[in-house]
Amino acid sequence: MSLFTQSQITDMLNEISATNYVTQVLKNQVSKLHSRETCWHQSGVAGLVASLHANLSESQTWNSSWNVTTATQGVYNFNSTGNLFAVNLQTKEFSINGIDKDTFITLSYIHALCMIIAFFLVYPIILLMESTTVLCDLINRPVAKHKVRKWESALRAAVFTPLVIAGLVSGIIGMGSSDHYRTEHGIIGLITVVFAAFTAIIYFYTFFFDSWMRRTVLRMRWLQNLHYFDMFVCQVILMLSGFALTDGFDDLSIMGLCYIQISTAWAVSLGMIAAFVWNSAMVLMTAQWFLVRRARPGGVGVGCGVMLFLSFNI
């Protein structure tokens, strides 16, 4: 004798089919998210609910046998865009890769804030300090280099490095059980951090072995080439950080189900503030490279005394 009647079996099959239908609708809606521009008008799970309502109302089969109230009850689990979502349409809550919404948003804010401050404020200021020292030498108005180096070392060790570490840790934890460094933001961000670590090694190497490197002409040449290579890597870091920033906001919109959205006005304002320091570092480093190159033998209007002075201070 069967444990269930025919009507009960039919209801269970309908329930399973309906649940699969809703899950597929939610999965398709999330898979359509590619950037901030593709976000829904309503943020978070509310946008998914609105899309589900529209889809159910257009489906004559489900609209007649399964009402919208029933559809928006319970938790739906699905995998989309490489992330595992658990969405509760009734409470408007969700979790991603095992991380609840509030924790994910908090970690995202920490990650974004730390990385933006580190790469768009602190790091350009460090580069500005380096270039300003050389440019002041070019106009015969040298600054106290030991003070500049002291502040530069303090910014690198006590501000920039902790911010990058905090940003990395919060970003890794925020990804939860998902594969790390699989998106453009993750890959570009990792490359940027690796380059930044490389420049830090070069900086502290020259900081501790500067006097030793200046003892012979050959070592001086190596030191000069090392500075030029460091300058090139710094320019690459500045450019990569711009790409990582925009890709990061796109990933944040997708993983957060458009819950975190920055208005155009705020984006433009913050972007202009960050770009001012960022562009200043780019321009000053380019000017430094050009003017120092002009000060080499064969440059126009440059005396041997200035040449010798710059060769020992670049």
C-alpha positions as CSV (number, residue, x, y, z in Angstrom):
1,M,0.0,0.0,0.0
2,S,1.4,3.4,-1.0
3,L,2.3,5.9,1.7
4,F,0.9,8.8,-0.4
5,T,-2.3,9.2,-2.3
6,Q,-2.2,10.0,-6.0
7,S,-3.2,13.7,-5.3
8,Q,-0.4,14.0,-2.7
9,I,2.1,12.6,-5.2
10,T,0.9,15.0,-7.8
11,D,1.2,17.9,-5.4
12,M,4.8,16.9,-4.5
13,L,5.8,16.7,-8.1
14,N,4.2,20.1,-8.9
15,E,6.0,21.5,-5.9
16,I,9.4,20.1,-7.0
17,S,8.8,21.3,-10.6
18,A,7.7,24.8,-9.3
19,T,10.8,25.0,-7.1
20,N,13.1,24.1,-10.0
21,Y,11.3,26.6,-12.1
22,V,11.8,29.5,-9.6
23,T,15.4,28.4,-9.0
24,Q,16.1,28.5,-12.8
25,V,14.5,32.0,-13.1
26,L,16.6,33.3,-10.3
27,K,19.8,31.8,-11.7
28,N,19.1,33.3,-15.2
29,Q,18.5,36.7,-13.7
30,V,21.7,36.7,-11.7
31,S,23.7,35.3,-14.7
32,K,22.6,38.4,-16.7
33,L,24.6,40.7,-14.3
34,H,27.8,41.6,-16.0
35,S,28.5,45.1,-14.5
36,R,26.8,47.9,-12.6
37,E,25.0,49.0,-15.8
38,T,23.1,45.7,-15.9
39,C,21.8,46.0,-12.3
40,W,18.1,45.9,-11.6
41,H,16.2,49.1,-10.6
42,Q,15.6,47.6,-7.1
43,S,18.7,46.6,-5.2
44,G,19.3,43.3,-3.6
45,V,16.8,40.5,-3.3
46,A,14.0,42.9,-4.0
47,G,15.1,43.1,-7.6
48,L,15.1,39.4,-7.9
49,V,11.5,39.2,-6.4
50,A,10.3,41.9,-8.9
51,S,11.8,39.9,-11.8
52,L,10.2,36.7,-10.5
53,H,6.8,38.4,-10.3
54,A,7.1,39.6,-13.8
55,N,8.2,36.2,-15.1
56,L,5.4,34.4,-13.2
57,S,2.7,36.8,-14.5
58,E,3.8,36.2,-18.0
59,S,3.8,32.4,-17.6
60,Q,0.2,31.2,-18.0
61,T,1.1,27.7,-16.7
62,W,2.5,28.7,-13.4
63,N,0.3,31.7,-12.9
64,S,-2.8,29.5,-13.0
65,S,-1.5,26.7,-10.8
66,W,1.0,28.3,-8.5
67,N,0.5,31.8,-7.1
68,V,3.2,34.4,-6.5
69,T,2.9,34.3,-2.7
70,T,3.8,30.6,-2.7
71,A,6.7,31.2,-5.0
72,T,8.3,33.8,-2.8
73,Q,8.5,31.5,0.3
74,G,11.4,29.5,1.3
75,V,15.1,29.5,0.5
76,Y,16.5,28.9,-3.0
77,N,20.0,27.7,-3.6
78,F,21.7,28.1,-7.0
79,N,25.1,28.5,-8.6
80,S,25.6,31.4,-10.9
81,T,28.6,33.5,-12.2
82,G,30.9,31.1,-10.2
83,N,29.2,31.9,-6.9
84,L,26.9,29.9,-4.7
85,F,23.8,31.9,-3.6
86,A,21.2,31.1,-1.0
87,V,18.3,33.5,-1.4
88,N,15.4,33.9,1.0
89,L,12.7,35.7,-1.1
90,Q,10.5,36.2,1.9
91,T,12.9,37.9,4.3
92,K,14.9,39.5,1.4
93,E,18.1,38.1,2.8
94,F,20.8,36.2,1.0
95,S,24.2,34.6,1.5
96,I,27.0,34.1,-1.0
97,N,29.6,31.4,-0.9
98,G,28.6,30.7,2.7
99,I,29.0,34.3,3.8
100,D,25.8,36.1,5.0
101,K,24.8,39.5,3.5
102,D,25.8,41.7,6.3
103,T,29.3,40.1,6.7
104,F,29.8,40.2,3.0
105,I,28.9,43.9,2.8
106,T,31.2,44.8,5.7
107,L,34.1,42.9,4.3
108,S,33.5,44.5,0.9
109,Y,33.6,48.0,2.4
110,I,36.8,47.2,4.3
111,H,38.4,45.8,1.2
112,A,37.4,48.7,-1.1
113,L,38.3,51.4,1.5
114,C,41.7,49.9,2.3
115,M,42.7,49.4,-1.3
116,I,41.5,52.7,-2.6
117,I,43.3,54.6,0.2
118,A,46.5,52.5,-0.3
119,F,46.8,52.7,-4.1
120,F,45.0,56.0,-4.9
121,L,46.2,58.2,-2.0
122,V,49.1,56.8,0.0
123,Y,51.1,55.2,-2.9
124,P,50.9,58.3,-5.2
125,I,52.0,60.5,-2.3
126,I,55.0,58.2,-1.8
127,L,55.8,58.6,-5.5
128,L,55.3,62.3,-5.3
129,M,57.8,62.6,-2.5
130,E,60.4,60.6,-4.5
131,S,60.0,62.7,-7.6
132,T,59.9,66.0,-5.7
133,T,63.3,65.3,-4.2
134,V,64.9,64.8,-7.6
135,L,63.2,67.8,-9.2
136,C,64.3,70.0,-6.3
137,D,67.8,69.0,-7.0
138,L,67.4,69.9,-10.7
139,I,66.5,73.5,-9.8
140,N,69.3,73.7,-7.2
141,R,66.9,73.9,-4.3
142,P,67.6,70.5,-2.6
143,V,65.5,69.4,0.3
144,A,66.5,67.4,3.4
145,K,66.6,64.0,1.8
146,H,67.0,62.1,5.1
147,K,63.7,63.6,6.3
148,V,61.9,62.7,3.0
149,R,63.3,59.2,3.2
150,K,62.2,58.9,6.8
151,W,58.6,59.9,6.0
152,E,58.6,57.8,2.9
153,S,59.8,54.7,4.8
154,A,57.1,55.4,7.5
155,L,54.4,55.6,4.9
156,R,55.5,52.4,3.2
157,A,55.9,50.3,6.4
158,A,53.3,51.8,8.7
159,V,50.5,52.9,6.4
160,F,50.7,51.4,2.9
161,T,51.7,47.8,3.8
162,P,49.0,47.4,6.6
163,L,46.3,48.8,4.3
164,V,47.2,46.4,1.5
165,I,47.4,43.4,3.9
166,A,44.0,44.4,5.4
167,G,42.5,44.8,1.9
168,L,43.8,41.4,0.8
169,V,42.6,39.5,3.8
170,S,39.2,41.1,3.8
171,G,38.9,40.4,0.0
172,I,39.9,36.8,0.4
173,I,37.5,36.2,3.3
174,G,34.7,38.0,1.5
175,M,35.0,35.5,-1.4
176,G,34.1,32.7,0.9
177,S,34.2,29.2,-0.6
178,S,34.4,30.5,-4.1
179,D,37.6,30.1,-6.2
180,H,39.9,33.1,-5.7
181,Y,41.5,35.2,-8.4
182,R,39.1,33.9,-11.1
183,T,37.7,37.3,-12.2
184,E,39.5,40.2,-14.0
185,H,39.5,42.2,-10.7
186,G,41.1,39.4,-8.8
187,I,43.8,38.7,-11.4
188,I,44.6,42.4,-12.0
189,G,44.5,43.1,-8.3
190,L,46.9,40.2,-7.5
191,I,49.3,41.4,-10.2
192,T,49.2,45.0,-8.8
193,V,49.9,43.8,-5.3
194,V,52.8,41.6,-6.5
195,F,54.3,44.6,-8.4
196,A,53.8,46.8,-5.3
197,A,55.7,44.2,-3.1
198,F,58.4,44.1,-5.7
199,T,58.9,47.9,-5.7
200,A,58.9,47.8,-1.9
201,I,61.8,45.3,-2.0
202,I,63.7,47.5,-4.4
203,Y,63.1,50.5,-2.2
204,F,64.4,49.0,1.0
205,Y,67.3,47.4,-0.9
206,T,68.5,50.8,-2.2
207,F,67.7,52.3,1.2
208,F,70.1,50.0,3.1
209,F,72.7,49.4,0.4
210,D,72.7,52.8,-1.3
211,S,76.2,53.9,0.0
212,W,77.6,50.5,-1.0
213,M,76.2,50.8,-4.5
214,R,77.7,54.2,-5.0
215,R,81.3,53.1,-4.4
216,T,82.1,52.2,-8.0
217,V,81.0,53.5,-11.4
218,L,79.6,50.1,-12.4
219,R,77.5,49.9,-9.3
220,M,76.4,53.5,-9.8
221,R,75.2,52.5,-13.3
222,W,73.3,49.5,-11.9
223,L,71.8,51.7,-9.3
224,Q,70.6,54.2,-11.9
225,N,69.1,51.4,-14.1
226,L,67.4,50.0,-11.0
227,H,65.8,53.4,-10.3
228,Y,64.6,53.6,-13.9
229,F,63.2,50.1,-13.7
230,D,61.5,50.9,-10.4
231,M,60.0,54.0,-12.0
232,F,58.6,52.0,-14.9
233,V,57.0,49.4,-12.5
234,C,55.5,52.2,-10.4
235,Q,53.8,53.6,-13.6
236,V,52.5,50.1,-14.3
237,I,51.1,49.9,-10.8
238,L,49.3,53.2,-11.1
239,M,47.7,52.1,-14.4
240,L,46.7,48.6,-13.2
241,S,45.1,50.0,-10.1
242,G,42.7,52.0,-12.2
243,F,41.6,48.9,-14.0
244,A,41.3,47.0,-10.8
245,L,39.1,49.7,-9.3
246,T,36.5,49.7,-12.0
247,D,36.4,45.9,-12.3
248,G,36.1,45.6,-8.5
249,F,32.9,47.7,-8.5
250,D,31.5,45.5,-11.2
251,D,32.3,42.3,-9.2
252,L,30.8,43.9,-6.1
253,S,27.6,44.6,-7.9
254,I,27.3,41.0,-9.2
255,M,28.2,39.2,-6.0
256,G,26.1,41.6,-3.9
257,L,23.0,41.2,-6.1
258,C,23.2,44.9,-6.9
259,Y,22.8,45.6,-3.2
260,I,25.8,48.0,-3.1
261,Q,25.4,50.6,-5.9
262,I,27.3,53.9,-6.0
263,S,25.5,56.8,-7.7
264,T,27.1,58.5,-10.7
265,A,27.5,61.7,-8.8
266,W,29.4,60.0,-6.0
267,A,31.5,58.0,-8.4
268,V,32.5,61.1,-10.4
269,S,33.3,63.1,-7.2
270,L,35.4,60.4,-5.6
271,G,37.0,59.5,-8.9
272,M,38.1,63.1,-9.5
273,I,39.6,63.4,-6.0
274,A,41.5,60.2,-6.3
275,A,42.5,61.0,-9.9
276,F,44.1,64.3,-8.9
277,V,46.7,62.7,-6.6
278,W,47.0,59.7,-9.0
279,N,47.6,61.8,-12.1
280,S,49.9,64.2,-10.2
281,A,52.2,61.2,-9.5
282,M,52.1,60.0,-13.1
283,V,52.9,63.5,-14.5
284,L,55.7,64.2,-12.0
285,M,57.4,60.9,-12.5
286,T,57.3,61.4,-16.3
287,A,58.7,64.9,-15.8
288,Q,61.4,63.5,-13.6
289,W,62.4,60.9,-16.1
290,F,62.5,63.4,-19.0
291,L,64.4,66.1,-17.1
292,V,67.0,63.7,-15.7
293,R,67.5,62.3,-19.2
294,R,68.1,65.9,-20.4
295,A,70.6,66.4,-17.7
296,R,72.8,63.6,-19.1
297,P,76.0,64.3,-21.1
298,G,75.0,65.9,-24.4
299,G,71.9,67.6,-22.8
300,V,71.3,71.2,-23.6
301,G,72.5,73.9,-21.1
302,V,73.6,71.5,-18.4
303,G,77.0,71.9,-16.7
304,C,79.3,69.2,-15.6
305,G,78.7,70.1,-11.9
306,V,75.0,69.5,-12.2
307,M,75.6,66.3,-14.1
308,L,77.8,64.9,-11.4
309,F,75.4,66.1,-8.7
310,L,72.4,64.4,-10.4
311,S,74.3,61.2,-11.0
312,F,74.8,60.8,-7.3
313,N,71.3,61.8,-6.3
314,I,69.0,60.1,-8.8
